Amino acid sequence: MSKGTRLLAVTWSWGLLVASAFAGVPSWMLDASRTALGTYPADTRAVVLLDENVTTVRENGEVITSYRRVVKILSTKGRDFGTASVHYDTETKLSNFKAWSIAADGQQYEVKEKDALEITPYSGELYSDNRVKLIKIPAAEPGAIVGFEYEQKQRPYIWQDHWFFQEDVPVKKARYVLLLPGGWEYKMYWRNYSEQQPVAMGGSLVWELNDLPAVKTDEDYRPTLQAVAGRMYVSYFSTSGVGKQQTSWEGLGSWYNGLTADRRSPTTELQRKVQDLTAGKSTTLDKIRVLTAFAQRDVRYVAIEIGIGGQQPHRAGEIFANRYGDCKDKATVLSTMLKEIGIDSYYVIIDSHRGVVAKDIPTFAMNHAIIAIRMPDSVPTDASQLPALFQHETLGRLVIFDPTDDATPFGQLPPHLQDTYALLATPEKGDLIHIPLHVPETSRRQRVATLQLGLDGVLSGELREVRTGFLANRSRQSLIAMAANERVKYAERFLSGYLTGFKLKDFQVENLENYEKDLIFSIKFDAPNYAKNMGGMMLVRPRVVGTMVDASFDLKDRKYPVELDGTSAETDEFRITVPPGYMVDELPPAVAADIAPASYKSNSEFKDNVLTYRREYRVKQVMIPLDKLKELHGFYGMIAGDERSAAVLKRAQ
């Protein structure tokens, strides 16, 4: 969605490296190289000795950014810091891009911009003026110190800087300097760090932070780095009005409405396509469904971004004619088509990672665009059928929809776009909304197995599984990309996690490409030696396949919340007909627990020669705070114990 200056960690190699030895490392890098290191964990890859950003704003709104960075490499895993990078585009003047290194033996090297490699940074772009220049820094080995600098000049569309001062390695010194012309002001916003006031130095505002700890990267199910790392946003604006509009959510929405005002004009061809697609559809909901499916699957995701094209969509007629576009383009063509059947819709600007957007920090630093579709009063809506239904205080019923996600049908949202904040660009202004979680029953997995146990311990039969919601969508995305023989291997990999020496007899998938229907699996198999014979008794695990809990985490020194995939409701029922002449001697105890994030219950029974095991697992929350993790850890342990439990069969007297 948005463009700007970003750092890129890239591992690269050139057949020929041009570097000058003894070229004279600059004094600022030598000063940083003398920084005394602290004591760090043994697995620390590197330490950032200096990360400095100087932003100079001119009276005409032009912005000059000067950047310097120095890193001490501590281990071979830190070699990726040996690539200097800078993003830019055709509206950015880049200068003074150089890199240096001080090898472990003291040898010094210099590489200049003429020796840099230029690449396009993002996949899925047919054409973009986004570019990255990369410099491979020599001698980037353990013990070396590497550094680089550059200067950029641009006139931004958004007058805001993002200072990301905390990283996945320790930072000794981070500095942000802001120089504003007379009559300009600023607002600062801090995230995951206590607010720090700047020091005025010679007309500049200077923020400096020292000895910043690394963000722990070894914590399983941790939120994305941008959601937990310390950072500061600075919005700057003139008293004459430049940039002022962009210091509030309302203003950002108004700015985006102005940017997109002329984008949604239909062409004759587009109007004709809407008529063709909706012909024979008797209800408004059916018409909406066919148009949303068209935007998802008939308009390919391909980006062409030049200049303001990073934020401004192309015109609807152009998108429709080409049948491709990026996220904001797909939202634009869909909005235009919906208007042809009398349905209003609005842009929703969002980040694809939960927790990145904070409600008290107005910013356009989000990477995705989706759409809010307004449901007329005449259209009946069932919240159970449209879990992405959102009640807006002035616009009424809105269905939030992602035209880019071709596996998630109208009425649903992928989990990563739930329980998060987004900017709704209403006709008059912008409105920050919180998109709620879907209820667990939106994503169901119902597994039923009808099985027979032989006297020889062989377990055989059929397992049938029905999936809805994101549990179905996630599996669809994997299976559609597979050939038929790969799908068989998919089933075999599933069984191999729970059964040894099994034979897969059949595997069928229903409704694989019918996104509006349940996804259904059917597996037939034989599993020898499933029951363990022990002197006239049989030991049988009634939970045959599947585990309810994939997440595992260590509580020791945990710093961040646990983020789960999404809400869901999963049930298992295994019916095992036991051999004639056997009865149950012992059943696993029933289990039940209900905590804020999730609930679980299971029970076993024996009736009419059939051992039946049933259980239900519901995930109700996806972001679990630190103070709830001990309870969740114990809850997971209880489930694991239940999954290992066994029934004891004995011969009838």
C-alpha positions, 0 to 999 in steps of 0.5 A: 500500500504505502511507500517510504524509506525502509531497511531491508535485510538481504543475503546476497552474493556477487561474482565480483565484489568491488571494494577499496581497502584502506579507503578511510572509514568516516569518523562517525563510524570510527567513534561508534566502533569504540562503543563498549559492548554489554553482556549479551546472550550467547546466541546474539547475532549482532549489536547495533552500535549506532542507528541515526536518522536525521529528517530535515523539512523545508518550507515547501514541504520537501523532506531530506532524510540522512541515515547512518548505521553501524553494526558489530557482527558477533556470530556467523548468523549475523552475516546478513547485516553485511548488506546495506540497503535503501528503498527509493522511487522515481520521486526520490533523489538518492545520494551519498550511498556508501558502505564501509567495514572494519574487518576483525583483523583491522583491515578497512574497506569501502564500497560506493553507490556505483557498485550497488545492485538495484532490484525491485523489492516486492513480488507480484508487481507487474511494474513499480517504481519502487526500487532497492539498492543493495551494497554487499559489505566486504569482510562481514564476518564475526568480529567485524564492524559494518556501516553505511549511510545515505541521503534521500530527498523527496516530497512525501504524500504523507508528512509522517516519519516512523522511527523503529528504534527497537530490533531483534538484536540489541541497540546501543544507541538510536537517535532521531533528529528533526529539523523543522522550518519556522511555522511548522509544528509536530506531534509525536506518538510512542508505541511499546515504549515510554514517551520521551521528550526531545532535547533542543540542540541548535534548532534541531529536536533530538531524541536519543535512546541507549542500550535498547534490549532485543525483541525476543524472536524465539518465543513461539506464537509471538505477535509480529515484530511491529506489534511489540517493538518500540517505535515512535511516529512523528507527524509534522505540519505547517500552520498554513495547513500542509500536513495538518489534515493527516494528524487525525484519523478523520483527516486521514480518511478525508485525505484518502477520499479526496485521493480516490474521488474520481477512481470509481467511474464505470465504463460501458464494458464494466456495466455490461459485465455486471448485468451478465453476472447478476442476470438470473440472481433473484436476491441482492445478496446473491448479486453481491456474492457473484460480484465479490467472487469476480473481484477475488478470482477474476481480477488477478493480484498484480501491482503497478505502482508509480509515484502516488500509485503507492496509495492511489488506486487506478481507475475502475475501467482500467482495472476491469479491462486489464483484469489485474490490480493490487489490493486497493485496485481490487477494492476499487473495481468491486466498489464500482461494480456494486454501485451498479446494483445500488450498493454503497461501499467504502475503502478500509485501510488496514494492516495485514498483521494484527496489533500493528495499528494503535487506536491513538496513533493516526497513521497511514503506515498500513499495508493493505486495503479492503472494503466495507459493503453497506447492506440496505435495510431491505436486505435481510442479514443473518449474523451467523451467515455473515460473521463479518457483519459490522454495525457502524453508528452512522452507516448501519450494517457493513460487511467487511470483505477482502477482495484480495483473499480468494479463499475467503468468501463474502461474509467472512474475513481471514483471521489476521484481519479480525480483532484489529483496528482499521481506517474506514474512509467514510464519505465525509471523513475517516473513522477508526473502527475495531473489527471484531473476532468471528464467533468460534462457530464460524470456523468449524471442524467436525470429525466423525470416524466409524471404525472396527477393531479386530482381535489381531489389533488392526483398526480399520474404517472410515474417517469423515471430516467437515470444515467451514470458515478459515479452517476450510479456507486454509486447507483449500489453499493448500490442496488446490495447489496440489496435484492428485498424487500430492493430495494422497501424500497429504492424507498420508502425512496426516495419518502418519502423525498418529498411526504406524504401519497404516495403509491408506485405502482411499482419500476423497475431497468434496467441494474443493473449489466451491468456496460457498460450501463446506470442505469435506474429507473422507479417509479410509485406512487400516492400521495394524497393531493399534490395540496393545494386547496384554494377557487377555486385555487390550489397551486402546487409545480412543482418540485415534487421530488429530490433536486439538492444540498445535500451540506450545510455548515456554513460560520461562522468561516469556515477554510477549503475549501468545497470538493464536491463528483464529477462533474455531469450534472443533469436535471429534467423535470416534466410534470403535466397534470392539471384537466380540467377547470383549467388554470395557474394564476401564474408561478414560475419565471425562475432562472439562475446562472453560477458561477465558481464551478457550474451552474443552470437554471430552467423555468416553462411553461403551454401549452395544459393543461400541467404544465412543469418544467425543470431545469439543474444543472452542477457541474464543480469543486469539491474543492471550496476555501474559497474565493469562499464559500460566492458565493457558499452559495448564489448560493445554497440558490437560488436553495433551493428557486427555489425548494420551489417555487409553481405554482398557478392554478385557474378555467377558467372563 
